[in-house]
């Protein structure tokens, strides 16, 4: 009978390297999700500013049209 090398979880050769890659992949995914969240907030802010500008422009134009009539 041959002797079997039994090691505790995560101590097999190469497992540490695999766990490192998994940790790096998770970190990159979290960074990408955070960047996407920040980008979405910025887009919403800019869209709000754009709509506010458009509403102000429309109100000023309507006021000018009222003064002419």
N, C-alpha and C positions, 0 to 999 in steps of 0.2 A: 504494500500500500504506500502511496506517495503522500508526503506531508503537504497540506494545503496551507498557504499563507493567508490567514484571515486577519484583516486590519479593521480598526474602527471606521465608522463612516467618514468619508471624505479624505482618507489618507492614502488611497491608492495612487500609484505614480500617475502623474498627468491630471489628476482631479483638481489640484490646486490651480493649475493653469486654466482649466476649463472654468472653474469658479471665478477666476479673475476676469476672464472674457465675458462671462455672464454679468458680473457686477458692472463692468465697463459698458456693456450693452444697455443695461438698465439705467445707468447714469446718463447715457446719451439719449435714451428715450425720454427720461424726465426732463433733460435740458431742452429737447425738441418740443415737448408738450408745453413747457414754460414759455419758450419763445413763441409758439403758436398762440398761447393765451395772451401774451403781451401784444402780439401783432393784432389780434382780434380787438383788444381794448383800444388800441391806437386807431384802428379803422373805424370803430364805433364813434370815437371822439371826433375824428375828422369828418365823418358823415354828419354828426350832429352840428358841427360848426358850419358845414356846407348848407344844410337845411336852414339853419338860423340866418345865414347870409341871404339865401334865396327868399326867405320869408320877409326879411327886412327890405330887400330890393323890391319885391312885389308890393309891399305896403307903401313904399316911397313912390313907386310908379302909379299906384292907385290914387294916392294923394295928389300927385301932379295932374292926373287925369280929371280929378274932381275940381281942381282949381281952374282948369281950362273951361269946363262946362259951366 
